[in-house]
Structures are given as C-alpha cells and as structure tokens.
C-alpha cells in the first residue's frame, strides 16, 4: 500500500494494529525550537530517530542529550536513535531551529531497558555494484549490534549509492513464518530523494508468476509491505533513501525468501550475502 505524503499533524501515519501491517508502527513528528512531543504506544517497542535536527530525549528515567544533528536532509550526517521500551512514555524536545523526527515501532510484549544508539555505534553495510545497478549502503540503527537489547524491532536507513538503480533485488519476501526458510516480518518504508523532486517505483508482486502492483513513490512517500516480493527503483540521475521499519511476528532476526525465478541473481551482486546476514 502506498500512502502519499501529507501533513499528518504529528499523528501516526501507520498506527497500532494497522489493517495491513499490524506488526509495525510509524510516525513523523515536526517541531520547531523549544517545542516538545510526548507519546506512548501500548503493546509496541519504539525507536526515536531524528531525520533532521537536534533533540533531547527522556524516557523512563533515561536521558539522551543532543541526539541527531543532521542539517538540510538525511544525507547531511549520520543517524542516531533512542530505543523506547514497550508502552513506555517518551518525550523529546527540539534544540535546533527545526526537527523532523521518525518514530518506528514493532509489536512486542516484554518491557526492556531504554538506550541510545550514537553515530559511532551504527552497523554499516555496503554492497552491490554500479555495473549491476544495485549499489547500496545500509545504516542499521537497531541492527545486529543491538540484537540482545531489543525484542522484535529492526530499524535501518537505506541509501542508493550513485544516481539511479535498484534496491531490494533480487526480489524477496518475508510474509510467512516457516523457518528455516522464511520469517513473517511486516515492513514499512518512508522514502526521500535527492534532489527532492526525484521519484521512483515500488513493485509488489504478491504471487509468484502473476502480475503485481507498482506504486509511483515521491519524496515523503510511505509504503506498507504486508506480503509478496518487493523490489524498488529510483530514476536515473537521482539518489534514493528509505527509512525502514521491520517488525517480526515470532523472532527479531529476518529470514528473507528470495524469489526462485530470480535467485540466480544472488551470485551476480557483490556482497549481498553480507547484507542478508546483518538483518538480525
């Protein structure tokens, strides 16, 4: 499902128990200097990530000061985040002139401890190649390094490297719990483009061998992936970013199932298996 950009007035774009992706939660909060925002999401663990701007965060007696600091867009520096335990109240305050803040969440039922992820604690992966039009960089905010401190939530930022190309290829899905071959993980994306008048395409093929759907994605588009194979692409001459939220049904580690008709492409893309191994 494609949700076109709109002014959400700091209300969730993908709320709790969403019809298509009930395992994920997503909000975008926009503040000006001195403004604060507080929230709690019963039944969901969350992660606060400034897309731009600088904030202070407090939750359950834990404080993270000076979180974020990116300037004009998501390409302007490294991400940082704060993990907020299930249902716990959190509040953040804008220190910069403006801040745009992502709140990512996943359904879970155990209360853990809050913590911050700073720029030097990110899990970084780069794979693909210009020749295969798959060159991509991933910045895991809640990734493998935080595995033992988080319940079901995976949070990452994905960037195309260079201008144009494909992401999420070879086509894969993760909509059914059938270990060791696949896990059920709902997924929510938010896209950005540089320059911001760029755009791209999100494909979604729900059944192998049958035509699927395609969505024209623009700067600020949100995509909800409930089931099916889902590669995406950016127009030549533009860079693409997407904020990625994965919520697992029975475990945190993601097990992708690659579409058999395209599985041979795994051997053509440098470093792709290293990428697969990091979604834990």
C-alpha positions in Angstrom: 0.0 0.0 0.0 1.2 3.5 -0.9 0.5 6.4 1.4 1.2 9.7 -0.4 2.9 12.5 1.5 0.6 14.6 3.6 0.6 16.8 6.7 0.0 14.2 9.4 0.0 16.9 12.2 2.3 14.7 14.3 -0.3 11.9 14.3 0.8 8.3 13.4 0.9 7.5 9.7 0.9 3.8 10.4 -0.9 3.4 13.8 -1.1 0.5 16.2 -2.8 -2.6 14.9 -2.8 -1.3 11.3 -5.0 -3.4 9.0 -2.2 -4.4 6.6 1.0 -4.2 8.8 -0.1 -4.7 12.4 3.4 -5.6 13.5 4.8 -2.1 12.7 4.2 1.5 13.8 5.3 4.7 12.2 5.0 8.4 12.9 6.7 11.6 11.7 6.9 14.5 14.2 7.9 18.0 13.1 8.9 20.5 15.7 10.4 24.0 16.0 13.0 25.1 18.5 11.7 24.7 22.1 8.7 22.6 21.2 8.3 19.1 22.8 6.4 16.0 21.8 5.4 13.1 24.1 3.9 9.8 23.3 3.4 6.2 24.5 2.4 3.2 22.3 0.9 0.3 24.4 2.0 -3.1 23.1 4.8 -1.6 20.9 8.5 -1.0 21.4 9.7 2.1 19.6 12.8 3.9 18.4 13.1 7.7 18.0 15.3 8.8 15.1 15.8 12.4 14.1 15.7 12.6 10.3 17.0 16.2 10.6 17.6 18.5 13.6 18.8 18.0 17.1 16.7 16.8 20.1 16.9 15.8 23.8 15.0 12.6 24.7 13.8 11.4 28.0 12.1 8.1 28.7 11.6 6.1 32.0 14.4 8.0 33.8 16.8 7.7 30.9 18.0 10.8 29.1 19.8 11.2 25.8 21.0 14.8 25.1 21.9 16.2 21.7 20.5 13.3 19.6 20.8 13.7 15.9 22.1 16.9 14.4 21.7 16.3 10.6 21.0 19.5 8.7 19.1 20.0 5.5 18.3 16.4 4.8 19.0 12.7 5.6 22.2 12.8 3.5 23.7 15.5 5.8 25.3 13.4 8.5 24.8 10.1 10.4 21.6 8.9 12.1 21.2 8.4 15.8 18.4 6.8 17.8 16.9 6.1 21.2 15.2 2.8 22.0 11.9 3.2 24.0 10.6 0.1 25.8 7.1 -1.3 25.2 4.4 1.2 26.2 6.8 3.5 28.0 6.2 7.2 27.8 8.8 9.2 25.9 9.3 12.9 25.3 11.7 14.8 23.1 12.4 18.5 22.7 13.7 20.3 19.7 17.1 22.1 20.2 17.7 23.2 16.7 15.6 25.7 14.6 13.6 22.8 13.3 13.5 19.0 13.6 11.8 16.2 11.7 11.7 13.0 13.9 10.8 9.5 12.9 9.2 7.2 15.4 9.5 3.5 14.4 7.8 0.7 16.3 7.1 -3.1 16.4 4.6 -5.1 18.3 6.1 -6.8 21.4 5.1 -7.7 24.9 8.2 -7.6 27.1 9.5 -4.4 28.7 13.2 -4.0 28.2 15.6 -1.1 29.0 16.0 2.2 27.1 19.3 3.1 25.4 20.8 5.4 22.8 22.5 4.5 19.6 25.1 7.1 18.6 26.7 7.6 15.2 29.8 5.6 16.1 27.6 2.6 17.1 25.9 2.1 13.8 26.2 -1.2 11.9 27.2 -0.2 8.4 26.9 -2.4 5.2 27.7 -1.5 1.6 27.0 -4.0 -1.2 26.2 -4.3 -4.9 27.9 -2.5 -7.8 27.4 0.2 -10.3 27.6 -2.4 -13.1 24.6 -4.4 -11.7 22.7 -1.2 -10.9 22.4 -2.4 -7.2 24.9 -0.3 -5.4 23.5 0.4 -1.9 24.5 1.4 1.6 22.7 0.4 4.8 23.0 2.1 8.2 21.5 -0.1 10.8 20.3 1.9 13.8 18.7 -1.1 15.6 20.6 -3.9 13.9 22.8 -6.8 14.8 24.8 -4.9 17.4 21.7 -4.3 19.4 20.2 -7.7 19.0 20.1 -8.7 22.7 18.6 -5.4 23.8 15.6 -5.3 21.5 12.5 -7.5 21.1 11.2 -7.6 17.5 12.1 -4.3 16.0 14.7 -3.7 13.2 15.3 -0.1 12.2 17.6 0.9 9.3 18.3 3.6 6.8 19.0 2.5 3.2 20.7 4.6 0.5 21.3 4.1 -3.2 24.9 4.8 -4.0 25.3 6.9 -7.1 22.4 8.0 -9.2 19.7 5.6 -10.3 19.4 1.9 -9.7 17.6 -0.9 -7.9 17.1 -1.8 -4.3 15.6 -4.9 -2.7 16.7 -7.1 -5.5 16.9 -10.0 -6.1 13.2 -10.0 -5.3 12.4 -11.4 -1.9 9.6 -11.7 0.6 9.2 -12.3 4.3 5.4 -12.8 4.9 5.2 -16.3 6.3 6.7 -18.0 9.4 8.2 -21.2 8.1 11.7 -21.5 9.5 14.4 -22.1 8.4 13.3 -20.7 5.0 11.4 -17.6 5.9 10.1 -15.4 8.7 7.0 -13.2 9.0 8.1 -9.6 9.2 5.8 -6.7 8.4 7.7 -3.8 6.8 7.1 0.0 6.5 9.2 2.4 4.4 9.4 6.2 4.2 11.2 7.5 1.0 13.3 10.6 0.3 15.0 11.7 -2.9 17.9 13.9 -3.8 17.2 16.3 -5.5 13.8 16.1 -3.7 11.8 16.4 -7.0 13.1 12.9 -7.9 11.0 9.8 -7.7 11.0 6.1 -8.1 9.0 2.9 -8.3 7.9 0.4 -5.7 6.9 -3.0 -7.1 4.8 -5.5 -5.1 4.2 -9.0 -6.6 2.0 -10.8 -4.2 2.1 -14.2 -6.0 4.9 -15.7 -8.0 4.2 -15.9 -11.7 1.3 -13.4 -11.6 1.3 -9.6 -12.3 1.6 -7.4 -9.3 1.2 -3.8 -8.4 3.5 -0.8 -8.9 3.5 2.5 -7.0 5.0 5.8 -8.0 6.9 6.9 -5.0 7.9 10.5 -4.4 9.7 12.4 -1.6 7.9 11.6 1.6 6.0 8.5 0.3 5.3 5.8 2.8 5.0 2.2 1.7 3.4 -0.7 3.8 4.5 -4.2 2.8 2.2 -6.9 4.0 3.1 -9.8 1.7 4.9 -10.5 -1.6 8.1 -9.7 -3.4 9.0 -6.1 -3.3 12.0 -4.6 -5.2 12.1 -0.8 -5.8 14.0 1.5 -8.1 15.0 5.2 -8.4 15.0 7.2 -11.6 18.4 7.8 -13.3 20.1 10.9 -12.1 18.6 10.8 -8.6 19.6 9.3 -5.2 17.1 7.5 -3.1 16.8 6.9 0.7 14.3 5.0 2.7 13.8 4.7 6.4 13.0 1.0 7.1 10.9 -0.5 9.9 10.7 -4.3 10.3 8.5 -6.0 12.9 8.9 -9.7 13.4 6.0 -12.0 14.4 7.9 -14.7 16.3 11.5 -13.5 16.2 13.6 -10.5 15.5 16.1 -11.9 13.0 14.8 -11.6 9.5 15.0 -14.6 7.1 14.3 -13.4 3.6 13.0 -15.8 0.9 14.4 -15.0 -2.5 12.1 -15.5 -5.4 13.2 -18.7 -7.1 12.9 -17.2 -10.6 15.5 -14.5 -9.7 17.6 -16.4 -7.2 20.4 -16.9 -9.6 21.0 -13.1 -9.4 22.3 -13.6 -5.9 25.6 -14.7 -7.5 25.9 -11.5 -9.6 25.6 -8.9 -6.8 28.8 -8.4 -4.8 28.4 -8.5 -1.0 24.7 -9.3 -0.9 25.0 -12.2 1.5 26.8 -10.0 3.9 23.8 -7.7 3.7 21.4 -10.6 4.4 23.4 -11.6 7.5 23.1 -8.2 9.1 19.3 -8.2 9.4 19.3 -9.8 12.8 
